[in-house]
Structure formats: structure tokens, C-alpha cells
Amino acid sequence: MALLTGLLFTGSLTTFAADKQPGKGAIFFHKAAAWIDNIVLRGFDTAYVNLPEYRWRVALTTGETSVYSDFKSNDTYYFGDVTLRSISRPSAELGFNAGYRSIGFGYSWDLLHAYAQNLSFTAGSKMIGLDFARIRSTGFRTMLEMPMYLDQPEDLGEFGVHLMHTNASLWYAVNWRRYSHNAAIKQSYLQKRTAGSPIVTVSYSATNIAFNDSLNLLPQLTYNIQNLVTHQAAVGAGYGINYTPNQGKVLLHAAAVAKLAFYSINYVSFSGMDSISDFATPTFEIRPKTPFHFSGYLRAALSWEINRWVHLTAWAMAENVRFSAAADKADVHFSNWYWSAHIDFGVRFGAGMHRTKEVLKPTVFDLPPAPNTTPSGTTFPAWITDYFYTPQ
């Protein structure tokens, strides 16, 4: 895969003088690119979904990712009801996304305080796709509620809570022939007409909350707990819609998916056995009260295809992971909200589909028309068709 990607990248940047015939190497690279495009487009209703002219994409992204964590333990042996509410501090992120067609990689980091690092990977086809994300965050402000000993919530400040959240989701768009789930946020396709589709997902998530060993107060209040790790597997169903008033130049996207967790378990690790009176091992697992429970995610995006090379996107998403279980002498409730809001400024580049058709003549490939093709009789000037409206 890496070799094929390198070959395509090399070939996509190859240019030719107008008066020279392309060599065998150039023809091979363009044939490979056309073959991939044909596979990607096969089955689509191209009146609704099409491909961008240029295959490679690099985007600069800025925004913020935040985490809200709510951990409750009721009727504990020593402290009664204990609640820890943590929210990550505001931060400005800077990062990038890069990819070829529907395969993309992204990375962002906290520009000011190094509180957070976010890694993402996406891969998809016409109907199915994989989204992977990992969020690391350390800049938390935490409130402690313990009615048995505290008259009011105690602000513990930034005391050393580290959180890592990993999520992998496989999605399927039922109406994939006319709806692209990646058109707005990843912009690997162009949604030419308004369409929607039911979405089916299978996902796995893991959340790890780690407490710093050097703390003097918190370990005592949490039985010297070092880590709280929650694993979940879920199936989901929802709906996504892409709305465009002008043939894809501007696209408004919204999607919501409700998830049913069918596997959920929480692992708790301690710093030493001396401080544990209720458990015989330094690590134990808590099973959920009921075998199933609900969570979900929301996402929205507004994208603008400025021209064939440049695009702009504003998008946001929010996801919830929750856990509820009964342990010896304690009830545990855990809920995490993750949300992101970003602005992406992207550039597409390389030899486009129009150039591929020129190189491969007289070879017949079923390539879509170049986005700048204007039907005869159209009276719109180029500054309109390039930036605001593309009649197809």
C-alpha cells in the first residue's frame, strides 16, 4: 500500500510539455490513478456524488478539543458519596490533515500549553468507512464533592489527572449511491445534490483516567487508585444529511447516531495492596449493572468549495461514553463527553482527472467530467462558476 501510494504521488506530480508525448512511466501512473478513481466512483449516482478534480489534499486545521468527565462513587466504605468532575482547560490547537482521496491522516496539538494531542485516521469507500481517533489530555480542572466531609465542592485545580480516549468506528451508509458521509468533513467527495441516508455503525472505545502518584490528597480520597479504564463495544443507528443549494459549492452536513453498548467493563488499578480493605488484588474489574446501555454522538459541518484547488470547512462533533456498575459496598457511575470544534483550510494538488484523460488518449476510461466543465448555453461568468455555483 505504501509503495502504491508513493507511486501515485510521484505520478500525480508529473507534468508534461504540450508538444511532447508522455512516457511509459507517466502512462502507468495515470492508468493506476484512473483505475482507483473508477473503483471509487463505481455505483455512485454521479448526479449526486462525484470526485474532486485533484486527488491529493493537505489541510491546516485549528480549533479546540475538550473533555468533560464525571465520575461518581456512591456509598463508599470510608467516604460515603464521592464525585469528581473534571473539565479540560480551554486551549488553542494547531494541526494538519493529509490524504489521497478517501484515505486521510491527521494530527493536532495544544499550541499554548501542550495540554492535548489528537491523532486521527480515516479510510473509506463508497458505502463503508473507518474512523479512528485518539485524544490525550492533561490540563484538567477538577471539582471534588464529598458531602460527608465537605460542606461545598472543593476546587482541586490542576492536580495531575491524565486522560486518554481511543475510539474506532466502522460505519455504513444505506443510501450510499446518492449520499457521501465524508463529503463535508473530510471533503474526499463532492456532494452535488441534497441527499440523506440512514447510518449504521459498529464501534469500540477505551477511556483511561490516570492519577499522578505524587499527589498528596487525591490518592487518599480514592483508595490510592492509579487508573480507571473503561472498555466498550457498541452498535449504533442514526441518520446523516447533506444539504447543498448550489451544486456542492456550499454544503451543510448534520448527523446523529444513537449507540447501544453491548459490552462494557471497567478496570481499576491501585498503587498498593496495603490501602485496600475491600479487595484482595491490586487490580479488579467492575461489571455493569445491566448488559446494555445507551450513548451516542452528534456532528455537523459547513464546507465551501472555493475553487477546484482550495476549500474551507468548519465542523464540530460531540460524543458520549458512559458506564454504570455495582461493586462491593459501592456504586460506580462514569460519563465522559468529548467535543471538538475546528476550522480546516485545505488545498488539493497533483495532476487532475482532466490531465489523466489527456495522457491516456485514446485509451477509454470512464472518468467523470472535470469540475470546471460548463455545459453549452451557460451564461454564468467564470468568477461565478469557479467560486459560487457550478452547473452540472
C-alpha positions in Angstrom: 0.0 0.0 0.0 2.8 2.4 0.9 4.5 1.6 -2.4 1.4 2.2 -4.4 0.8 5.5 -2.6 4.3 6.6 -3.3 4.0 5.7 -7.0 0.7 7.6 -7.3 2.1 10.6 -5.5 5.1 10.6 -7.9 2.9 10.2 -10.9 0.4 12.8 -9.8 3.1 15.5 -9.7 4.5 14.6 -13.2 3.8 17.2 -15.8 4.4 17.2 -19.5 5.1 19.8 -22.1 2.2 20.3 -24.5 4.3 19.2 -27.5 5.7 16.0 -26.1 4.2 12.6 -25.8 4.0 11.1 -22.2 6.4 8.3 -21.5 5.6 4.8 -20.4 6.1 5.7 -16.7 3.6 8.6 -16.9 1.1 6.4 -18.6 1.4 3.7 -16.0 0.9 6.2 -13.1 -2.1 7.8 -14.7 -3.6 4.4 -15.5 -3.3 3.5 -11.8 -4.9 6.7 -10.7 -7.7 6.3 -13.2 -8.2 2.7 -12.1 -8.6 3.8 -8.5 -11.0 6.6 -9.5 -13.2 4.1 -11.4 -13.3 1.8 -8.4 -14.2 4.6 -6.1 -16.9 6.0 -8.3 -18.4 2.7 -9.5 -22.1 2.5 -8.4 -22.4 6.2 -7.5 -25.2 8.3 -9.0 -22.8 11.0 -10.2 -25.6 13.5 -10.5 -25.5 13.4 -6.6 -21.9 12.4 -5.7 -18.7 13.0 -7.6 -14.9 13.2 -7.0 -12.8 16.4 -6.7 -10.6 17.1 -9.7 -7.4 16.8 -7.8 -6.6 13.7 -5.8 -4.2 14.8 -3.1 -5.3 17.0 -0.2 -3.4 18.9 2.6 -5.3 21.0 5.1 -4.3 23.2 8.0 -6.6 22.8 11.0 -7.2 24.9 14.1 -9.7 24.7 16.8 -10.3 23.1 20.2 -10.9 19.6 21.7 -12.4 19.4 25.2 -13.3 16.7 27.6 -15.8 16.7 30.4 -15.5 13.7 32.8 -18.0 12.9 35.6 -17.0 10.1 38.0 -19.3 9.2 40.9 -18.9 6.5 43.6 -21.9 6.2 45.9 -21.8 4.7 49.4 -18.1 4.1 49.6 -16.8 2.3 52.7 -14.9 5.3 54.2 -16.0 8.5 52.4 -19.7 8.0 51.5 -20.6 9.6 48.2 -17.7 10.9 46.2 -17.9 12.8 42.9 -15.1 14.0 40.7 -16.0 16.4 37.9 -13.1 17.3 35.5 -13.1 19.6 32.5 -10.2 20.2 30.3 -8.9 23.8 30.2 -9.5 25.9 27.1 -6.7 25.6 24.6 -5.9 26.6 21.0 -5.0 23.7 18.8 -3.0 23.7 15.6 -2.6 20.7 13.3 -2.9 19.3 9.8 -4.7 16.7 7.7 -3.3 15.0 4.6 -4.6 12.3 2.4 -5.3 10.7 -1.0 -9.0 10.5 -2.0 -10.8 8.9 1.0 -7.7 7.9 2.9 -6.5 10.6 5.4 -4.3 11.1 8.4 -4.5 14.0 10.9 -2.6 15.3 13.9 -3.0 18.3 16.2 -1.6 19.5 19.4 -2.1 22.2 22.0 -0.4 25.3 20.8 -0.2 27.2 24.1 0.2 24.7 26.9 0.7 21.2 25.4 -2.4 20.1 27.3 -3.7 17.9 24.5 -2.6 15.8 21.5 -5.1 14.4 18.9 -4.4 11.7 16.3 -6.9 10.6 13.7 -7.0 8.2 10.7 -9.8 7.7 8.2 -10.3 5.2 5.4 -13.4 4.6 3.4 -15.1 3.7 0.2 -18.4 4.5 -1.3 -20.6 2.8 1.3 -18.3 1.9 4.3 -15.7 3.7 6.2 -13.4 3.5 9.2 -12.7 6.4 11.6 -10.0 6.2 14.3 -9.2 8.9 16.8 -7.0 9.1 19.9 -7.2 12.0 22.3 -4.6 12.7 25.1 -5.3 15.5 27.6 -3.6 16.6 30.8 -4.9 20.1 31.5 -7.9 19.5 33.8 -9.7 21.5 36.4 -11.4 19.1 38.9 -14.1 19.7 41.5 -14.4 17.2 44.4 -17.8 16.7 46.0 -17.9 14.7 49.3 -20.9 15.7 51.4 -19.8 13.5 54.4 -16.7 15.7 54.9 -17.1 18.8 52.7 -19.8 21.5 53.1 -19.3 22.6 49.5 -17.4 21.3 46.4 -13.6 21.6 46.7 -11.7 23.0 43.7 -8.6 20.7 43.3 -7.3 22.8 40.5 -4.8 21.2 38.1 -3.6 18.3 40.1 -2.3 15.7 37.7 -5.2 13.8 36.0 -4.2 12.4 32.7 -6.9 11.2 30.2 -6.6 9.1 27.0 -9.6 8.3 24.9 -9.4 5.9 21.9 -12.3 5.3 19.5 -12.6 3.2 16.4 -15.8 3.2 14.4 -16.9 1.4 11.3 -19.9 3.0 9.5 -22.2 2.0 6.7 -24.3 4.5 4.7 -27.5 2.7 3.5 -28.2 5.3 0.7 -24.5 5.3 -0.4 -25.3 5.7 -4.1 -26.6 9.3 -3.5 -25.1 10.3 -0.1 -21.4 10.7 0.9 -20.7 10.5 4.6 -17.3 12.1 4.1 -18.1 14.9 1.7 -18.4 17.7 4.3 -15.8 17.0 7.0 -13.2 15.0 5.1 -14.1 16.5 1.7 -12.9 13.4 -0.2 -16.1 13.5 -2.3 -18.3 16.3 -3.7 -22.0 16.2 -2.8 -23.7 17.7 -5.9 -27.3 17.5 -4.8 -29.0 17.3 -1.4 -29.4 13.8 -0.1 -29.6 11.9 3.2 -29.1 8.3 4.4 -29.5 6.1 7.4 -26.2 5.3 9.1 -25.3 2.0 10.8 -22.1 1.8 13.0 -20.0 -0.6 15.0 -17.6 1.0 17.4 -15.1 0.3 20.1 -13.8 2.8 22.7 -11.4 2.8 25.6 -11.0 5.5 28.2 -8.1 5.7 30.6 -8.1 8.1 33.5 -4.7 8.1 35.3 -3.9 9.8 38.6 -0.5 11.2 39.4 1.4 9.2 42.1 3.0 12.3 43.5 -0.3 13.7 44.8 -0.8 14.0 48.5 -4.6 14.5 48.6 -6.3 12.7 45.8 -4.9 9.1 46.2 -6.1 9.0 49.8 -9.6 10.0 48.8 -9.7 7.4 46.0 -8.2 4.4 47.8 -4.8 5.0 46.1 -6.4 4.4 42.7 -3.9 4.8 39.9 -6.1 4.1 36.8 -9.7 3.9 35.8 -10.0 2.1 32.4 -13.3 1.6 30.6 -13.7 -0.6 27.5 -16.9 -0.5 25.4 -18.2 -2.1 22.2 -21.4 -0.8 20.7 -23.7 -0.9 17.7 -25.4 2.3 16.5 -28.0 3.6 14.1 -28.8 7.1 13.0 -29.2 9.5 10.1 -27.0 11.9 8.1 -27.9 14.5 5.7 -26.0 16.7 3.2 -27.8 19.9 2.1 -26.4 22.0 -0.8 -28.2 24.8 -2.5 -25.7 25.3 -5.3 -24.4 22.0 -6.7 -21.9 21.4 -3.9 -20.1 24.7 -3.7 -21.6 25.2 -0.2 -22.5 22.1 1.8 -24.3 21.8 5.1 -23.9 18.5 6.9 -25.5 17.0 10.1 -25.6 13.5 11.5 -26.7 11.9 14.8 -26.2 8.3 15.8 -27.6 6.5 18.9 -25.3 3.7 20.2 -26.2 0.6 22.2 -23.3 -0.7 24.2 -23.4 -4.5 24.3 -20.0 -5.0 26.0 -18.8 -2.8 28.8 -16.2 -3.3 31.6 -14.3 -1.1 33.9 -10.8 -1.9 35.3 -9.4 -0.3 38.5 -5.7 -0.3 39.4 -4.3 0.6 42.8 -0.8 1.8 43.9 -0.5 -0.8 46.6 -2.4 -3.5 48.4 -1.9 -2.1 51.9 -4.5 0.6 51.4 -7.2 -1.8 50.1 -9.5 -3.3 52.6 -12.3 -4.5 50.3 -10.3 -6.2 47.6 -7.7 -8.9 47.5 -5.8 -7.8 44.4 -4.3 -4.5 43.2 -6.4 -4.7 40.0 -10.1 -5.7 39.7 -12.9 -5.3 37.3 -16.4 -3.9 37.7 -19.2 -5.3 35.6 -22.1 -3.1 34.5 -25.4 -3.3 36.3 -27.3 -4.1 33.1 -25.9 -5.8 29.9 -26.9 -2.8 27.7 -26.9 0.9 27.9 -27.1 3.9 25.5 -24.8 6.6 24.3 -24.2 8.3 21.0 -22.6 11.1 19.0 -23.5 14.2 17.0 -21.6 16.0 14.3 -22.2 19.0 12.0 -20.2 20.7 9.3 -20.3 23.7 6.9 -18.0 23.5 3.9 -17.2 25.8 1.0 -15.5 24.6 -2.2 -13.8 27.9 -3.0 -12.5 26.6 -6.3 -11.0 23.4 -7.8 -7.9 23.7 -5.5 -9.0 25.4 -2.3 -11.7 24.6 0.2 -12.7 25.7 3.7 -14.6 23.7 6.4 -16.0 24.5 9.8 -17.1 21.4 11.7 -17.9 20.2 15.2 -18.6 16.8 16.9 -19.6 15.6 20.3 -19.5 12.0 21.7 -20.6 10.5 25.0 -19.2 7.4 26.7 -20.9 6.3 29.9 -20.6 3.4 32.4 -22.7 2.4 35.4 -21.9 -0.6 37.6 -22.3 -2.0 41.1 -19.2 -3.1 43.1 -18.9 -4.4 46.7 -20.1 -1.6 49.0 -20.1 1.0 46.2 -22.0 2.0 43.1 -19.9 3.5 40.3 -21.2 5.9 37.6 -18.9 7.2 34.9 -19.7 9.6 32.0 -17.4 11.3 29.6 -18.3 13.9 26.9 -15.8 14.6 24.2 -16.3 17.5 21.8 -14.3 19.1 19.0 -14.7 22.3 17.0 -12.3 23.0 14.1 -11.8 25.1 11.0 -9.9 23.4 8.2 -8.3 25.3 5.3 -7.3 22.8 2.6 -5.5 22.7 -0.7 -5.8 20.0 -3.4 -3.0 19.4 -5.8 -1.3 17.0 -8.3 -2.2 16.0 -11.8 -6.0 16.1 -12.0 -8.5 13.9 -13.7 -8.7 16.1 -16.7 -4.9 15.7 -17.2 -5.3 11.9 -16.8 -7.8 11.8 -19.7 -5.4 13.8 -21.9 -2.5 11.4 -21.1 -4.5 8.3 -21.6 -6.0 9.2 -25.0 -7.1 7.2 -27.0 -7.5 4.7 -24.1 -11.1 4.7 -22.9 -11.7 5.3 -19.2 -15.0 6.1 -17.7 -13.8 9.2 -15.9 -16.2 11.9 -14.6 -16.0 15.3 -16.2 -13.7 17.9 -14.8 -15.5 20.2 -12.3 -14.8 23.3 -14.4 -16.7 21.8 -17.4 -19.6 24.2 -18.2 -22.4 22.9 -20.4 -23.1 24.8 -23.6 -25.5 27.6 -23.3 -24.5 28.6 -19.8 -24.2 32.3 -19.4 -22.5 32.5 -16.0 -19.1 34.1 -16.0 -16.1 32.2 -14.7 -15.9 34.1 -11.4 -19.3 32.8 -10.5 -18.9 29.2 -11.7 -15.5 28.8 -10.1 -16.4 30.2 -6.7 -20.1 30.1 -6.0 -22.0 27.9 -8.4 -21.1 25.0 -10.8 -24.0 23.9 -13.0 -23.8 20.3 -14.0 
